[in-house]
Amino acid sequence: MSRTLPLFLLILFPFFLSAQEWKTLSADDSNLTELKSALAKMESIKGDIKQEKGFSFLTEKLISEGVFLYQKESKLRWEFKEPIEYIILINENSMRLKEEGEEKKYKGMNQILRQVKEIILGCIDGSIMTNSNYKTAFFANESGIRIQLQPKAKNLKEFIQQIEVEFSIEGSMLHKVTLTDPSGDMTDIRFSNIVVNEKIDAAAFADF
């Protein structure tokens, strides 16, 4: 035991170090000011998305891959292509959902979609950082900024327990969003191959 313990600690040490890297930031920290300024200059954003959804009753995560297109103000095409086609289309006040070739309408869907719209757009353009519906905490390490949000209102708590948004410091790029629902199940959404301020055809937000 005495000979294996140092090796065990050595293996774990990088994980301890990683966990300690994040430092708490105040809401007026210069890192956050610079991030907000950079996000405000982004007229359009597009890139790839990979979503991993975990369920307490499943041993394997459900993985979806696709693309997203964002145009300031409030225009978004959130499209998963694998394993099934799933599209969320936001065009200012309009929001629509298409699944496997069919537009979907559910009872109570408007309220849910409003919350989804607020979260997705807020994470992309950074407006969720100043959203009064959430209690916020800010953290940073050498490479990124993390915003941790917990809903205040009861109706939001029924929908989401916590949101964590991570931006890379270099380029102020959205890196990851982690959603935790009231049951404790988590959804990780990772963003890659991001391109900023490139012209996007308006038709992408008009129809499926």
TILO-400500 format. One line per field, with one value per residue: x, y, z of N, C-alpha, C in turn. Coordinates in steps of 0.05 Angstrom, whole numbers, plus 5000, padded with zeros to 4 digits. Layout:
N
n.xx <- X|...
n.yy <- Y|...
n.zz <- Z|...
ca.xx <- X|...
ca.yy <- Y|...
ca.zz <- Z|...
c.xx <- X|...
c.yy <- Y|...
c.zz <- Z|...
! end
This chain:
208
n.xx <- 5016|5039|5074|5043|5011|5036|5040|4986|4969|4998|4976|4925|4935|4938|4883|4864|4892|4870|4818|4826|4842|4805|4785|4748|4710|4694|4633|4647|4696|4755|4763|4712|4689|4717|4702|4646|4649|4674|4637|4594|4610|4604|4571|4551|4552|4576|4580|4600|4563|4562|4525|4517|4477|4460|4428|4400|4380|4404|4463|4496|4511|4468|4483|4486|4497|4512|4498|4503|4474|4479|4451|4456|4402|4375|4367|4369|4391|4388|4411|4408|4436|4450|4435|4384|4344|4335|4310|4314|4286|4295|4271|4274|4217|4192|4189|4203|4197|4224|4221|4250|4232|4181|4141|4133|4083|4066|4026|4029|4076|4095|4112|4155|4188|4200|4232|4274|4292|4310|4352|4388|4399|4418|4464|4496|4501|4517|4483|4457|4489|4475|4423|4367|4336|4367|4412|4479|4547|4616|4675|4745|4801|4867|4855|4801|4733|4682|4613|4566|4500|4439|4370|4321|4265|4206|4180|4221|4257|4232|4243|4298|4357|4410|4456|4516|4563|4616|4669|4723|4783|4817|4800|4748|4710|4651|4652|4631|4568|4534|4478|4437|4384|4325|4324|4376|4401|4447|4464|4512|4537|4580|4620|4650|4697|4685|4662|4665|4627|4617|4581|4514|4463|4399|4356|4365|4344|4292|4261|4253
n.yy <- 4976|5025|5036|5041|5083|5136|5136|5134|5183|5215|5206|5227|5280|5318|5324|5346|5394|5416|5425|5465|5508|5546|5611|5656|5710|5780|5815|5860|5851|5858|5818|5800|5847|5855|5809|5817|5863|5843|5804|5838|5859|5820|5807|5763|5692|5627|5555|5489|5441|5396|5354|5323|5283|5262|5211|5189|5138|5112|5080|5098|5159|5201|5223|5279|5313|5373|5437|5509|5573|5641|5706|5773|5816|5767|5722|5655|5592|5528|5468|5400|5344|5291|5240|5243|5287|5351|5414|5479|5540|5607|5671|5731|5749|5702|5632|5566|5494|5435|5366|5308|5319|5340|5394|5412|5419|5429|5421|5474|5489|5539|5568|5536|5539|5594|5597|5564|5593|5640|5620|5595|5638|5675|5651|5650|5704|5727|5755|5730|5735|5781|5773|5782|5742|5702|5677|5694|5672|5681|5656|5644|5618|5606|5599|5606|5631|5622|5621|5614|5598|5602|5592|5638|5643|5604|5577|5573|5542|5493|5477|5482|5469|5487|5527|5526|5565|5568|5607|5616|5651|5670|5701|5704|5663|5622|5563|5519|5495|5475|5443|5430|5392|5391|5339|5325|5305|5316|5359|5368|5416|5426|5472|5484|5499|5553|5610|5680|5738|5730|5735|5713|5678|5706|5672|5626|5633|5639|5596|5524
n.zz <- 5000|5016|4976|4931|4941|4934|4877|4864|4884|4851|4802|4810|4820|4776|4767|4815|4812|4766|4783|4820|4790|4773|4789|4829|4802|4806|4789|4760|4739|4698|4660|4649|4630|4583|4555|4548|4516|4470|4452|4440|4392|4355|4299|4271|4280|4268|4270|4291|4330|4385|4422|4484|4521|4584|4621|4682|4683|4642|4617|4577|4541|4503|4440|4398|4336|4299|4269|4281|4268|4278|4279|4294|4309|4352|4317|4299|4278|4297|4289|4288|4258|4262|4310|4290|4250|4274|4286|4311|4301|4304|4294|4309|4342|4329|4336|4319|4312|4285|4273|4250|4197|4204|4226|4293|4343|4409|4468|4513|4493|4478|4524|4541|4496|4497|4541|4525|4482|4507|4538|4499|4462|4499|4518|4473|4455|4502|4535|4576|4620|4647|4659|4698|4717|4737|4786|4789|4782|4773|4742|4728|4691|4665|4611|4602|4614|4661|4670|4719|4729|4765|4766|4790|4793|4806|4764|4727|4755|4754|4705|4694|4731|4736|4698|4663|4630|4586|4560|4516|4531|4492|4435|4454|4448|4448|4483|4513|4538|4595|4617|4673|4694|4737|4757|4760|4716|4662|4607|4559|4516|4464|4427|4365|4311|4300|4266|4258|4244|4190|4129|4130|4097|4096|4088|4116|4166|4157|4141|4146
ca.xx <- 5000|5055|5088|5024|4997|5047|5032|4958|4967|5010|4956|4903|4944|4929|4854|4862|4902|4850|4795|4834|4850|4784|4784|4723|4712|4672|4617|4659|4723|4763|4760|4684|4684|4729|4685|4622|4655|4680|4611|4577|4620|4598|4546|4542|4569|4567|4599|4590|4555|4560|4509|4517|4455|4461|4404|4407|4371|4419|4492|4509|4500|4457|4500|4475|4516|4499|4510|4486|4478|4468|4453|4447|4393|4355|4362|4385|4385|4401|4404|4421|4433|4454|4426|4359|4342|4321|4317|4301|4289|4287|4273|4264|4196|4182|4205|4191|4211|4219|4234|4248|4217|4154|4140|4120|4068|4058|4011|4047|4103|4104|4127|4180|4205|4209|4254|4296|4302|4325|4377|4406|4409|4433|4491|4512|4508|4527|4463|4449|4505|4462|4394|4359|4322|4386|4434|4503|4574|4636|4701|4764|4828|4885|4846|4772|4715|4658|4590|4548|4474|4417|4345|4308|4236|4197|4174|4247|4269|4219|4254|4327|4369|4434|4469|4544|4571|4645|4680|4752|4793|4828|4778|4722|4692|4635|4665|4614|4545|4525|4452|4430|4356|4318|4330|4405|4412|4462|4468|4536|4538|4606|4620|4676|4699|4668|4669|4651|4622|4615|4553|4496|4439|4375|4337|4371|4328|4264|4246|4268
ca.yy <- 5000|5049|5041|5048|5108|5159|5135|5140|5211|5228|5204|5244|5307|5336|5329|5365|5419|5427|5434|5489|5529|5566|5631|5672|5737|5798|5821|5882|5843|5866|5796|5800|5871|5850|5789|5830|5881|5827|5792|5859|5865|5798|5810|5737|5670|5601|5534|5461|5435|5368|5352|5297|5283|5239|5204|5173|5110|5101|5079|5113|5185|5205|5243|5292|5331|5390|5464|5531|5599|5663|5733|5794|5809|5747|5703|5631|5565|5508|5445|5374|5327|5264|5217|5250|5315|5367|5442|5501|5564|5632|5695|5752|5739|5677|5608|5542|5469|5414|5341|5287|5327|5349|5416|5403|5437|5415|5436|5487|5491|5567|5575|5521|5551|5620|5592|5554|5616|5658|5607|5592|5664|5688|5639|5657|5733|5736|5770|5715|5743|5803|5767|5784|5717|5682|5684|5688|5671|5682|5644|5645|5606|5617|5597|5609|5644|5606|5635|5594|5611|5587|5607|5648|5639|5577|5564|5567|5520|5469|5471|5480|5472|5504|5530|5535|5573|5573|5621|5617|5678|5677|5705|5706|5644|5604|5537|5497|5500|5451|5447|5410|5394|5387|5311|5322|5297|5338|5361|5383|5424|5437|5488|5483|5510|5577|5632|5704|5761|5723|5738|5689|5682|5710|5650|5605|5638|5644|5571|5500
ca.zz <- 5000|5019|4951|4910|4948|4919|4849|4863|4887|4827|4780|4816|4824|4755|4770|4836|4802|4748|4799|4834|4772|4770|4810|4829|4792|4812|4765|4745|4733|4672|4642|4640|4614|4556|4542|4539|4494|4446|4443|4429|4365|4338|4285|4264|4289|4259|4277|4296|4357|4393|4447|4499|4541|4602|4636|4705|4679|4620|4621|4555|4535|4476|4426|4373|4324|4279|4264|4289|4255|4294|4268|4311|4336|4357|4295|4304|4266|4314|4272|4292|4234|4271|4295|4277|4243|4294|4280|4325|4283|4317|4277|4326|4360|4319|4343|4308|4317|4266|4281|4230|4174|4211|4245|4317|4361|4433|4488|4531|4480|4476|4548|4540|4475|4506|4560|4509|4466|4525|4546|4476|4452|4520|4520|4449|4454|4528|4550|4600|4643|4661|4661|4726|4725|4746|4805|4774|4794|4752|4748|4706|4693|4645|4584|4598|4633|4666|4683|4731|4733|4777|4763|4815|4793|4810|4738|4715|4771|4746|4678|4695|4758|4734|4672|4663|4603|4585|4537|4515|4533|4466|4416|4467|4434|4463|4483|4523|4556|4610|4629|4692|4699|4765|4765|4761|4690|4650|4578|4552|4488|4457|4403|4351|4284|4301|4248|4268|4227|4161|4120|4130|4081|4112|4084|4135|4189|4148|4138|4151
c.xx <- 5017|5069|5069|5011|5009|5040|5003|4954|4978|4990|4933|4910|4935|4899|4849|4870|4882|4827|4801|4841|4830|4784|4759|4728|4689|4658|4629|4688|4730|4760|4731|4677|4694|4712|4660|4626|4660|4654|4593|4585|4614|4571|4534|4562|4558|4588|4585|4582|4554|4547|4510|4497|4457|4435|4412|4399|4385|4449|4507|4495|4488|4472|4487|4495|4502|4514|4491|4494|4465|4472|4442|4425|4373|4347|4381|4373|4401|4393|4421|4415|4436|4448|4399|4360|4324|4329|4300|4307|4278|4292|4259|4243|4185|4200|4189|4209|4204|4235|4228|4228|4189|4155|4123|4106|4058|4042|4031|4074|4113|4120|4154|4199|4216|4234|4279|4309|4319|4352|4397|4417|4426|4461|4508|4520|4518|4507|4453|4465|4492|4431|4386|4344|4340|4405|4460|4528|4593|4663|4719|4789|4845|4874|4816|4758|4690|4638|4571|4522|4454|4392|4334|4278|4228|4192|4200|4260|4257|4230|4284|4338|4393|4444|4498|4552|4601|4653|4710|4761|4803|4805|4751|4701|4676|4646|4646|4591|4537|4499|4446|4400|4349|4323|4360|4417|4425|4464|4492|4534|4565|4606|4648|4674|4683|4680|4652|4650|4625|4586|4538|4471|4415|4355|4341|4354|4298|4248|4265|4283
c.yy <- 5025|5056|5050|5075|5133|5159|5143|5171|5226|5228|5223|5274|5326|5343|5349|5393|5433|5439|5460|5512|5552|5585|5647|5700|5754|5805|5844|5876|5850|5844|5795|5824|5867|5829|5801|5848|5865|5814|5813|5865|5843|5800|5783|5716|5644|5580|5508|5458|5404|5367|5324|5299|5258|5236|5185|5143|5097|5101|5095|5139|5185|5228|5253|5311|5348|5416|5485|5556|5620|5690|5752|5810|5786|5730|5679|5607|5545|5481|5421|5357|5297|5261|5221|5279|5329|5396|5460|5526|5588|5655|5717|5741|5712|5654|5583|5518|5448|5389|5320|5294|5339|5372|5407|5425|5421|5433|5448|5493|5520|5576|5561|5533|5578|5617|5582|5576|5634|5646|5605|5619|5678|5677|5648|5686|5744|5751|5756|5723|5765|5798|5765|5760|5696|5694|5676|5688|5668|5671|5646|5628|5618|5618|5604|5624|5627|5622|5613|5609|5592|5603|5615|5641|5610|5563|5557|5543|5493|5459|5466|5485|5491|5504|5539|5541|5579|5586|5619|5646|5688|5678|5707|5687|5627|5576|5514|5508|5474|5458|5424|5413|5387|5358|5306|5312|5321|5336|5379|5390|5438|5450|5487|5495|5535|5598|5656|5724|5755|5724|5712|5696|5684|5687|5628|5608|5640|5618|5547|5491
c.zz <- 5000|4993|4929|4916|4934|4890|4845|4866|4863|4804|4785|4817|4802|4757|4792|4827|4784|4762|4813|4816|4770|4794|4807|4819|4802|4786|4748|4738|4704|4651|4631|4623|4585|4541|4531|4515|4468|4435|4430|4400|4345|4325|4276|4274|4277|4267|4281|4325|4361|4421|4459|4522|4558|4617|4659|4701|4655|4626|4600|4550|4506|4463|4401|4363|4302|4277|4277|4273|4271|4279|4288|4297|4334|4332|4299|4289|4282|4303|4278|4268|4241|4301|4282|4270|4263|4291|4298|4308|4298|4298|4292|4345|4352|4327|4334|4313|4297|4274|4261|4208|4179|4232|4269|4332|4384|4451|4508|4519|4480|4500|4548|4520|4482|4524|4545|4493|4483|4533|4522|4467|4473|4523|4496|4449|4481|4545|4575|4625|4660|4664|4690|4736|4737|4767|4791|4791|4771|4760|4723|4712|4671|4617|4580|4620|4636|4680|4693|4738|4745|4776|4790|4816|4794|4783|4723|4729|4763|4719|4678|4723|4757|4705|4677|4634|4605|4558|4539|4517|4506|4445|4427|4454|4454|4461|4492|4540|4569|4624|4649|4698|4728|4775|4769|4736|4676|4620|4573|4522|4482|4430|4391|4323|4281|4282|4255|4245|4197|4153|4119|4115|4099|4110|4104|4160|4183|4148|4142|4125
! end
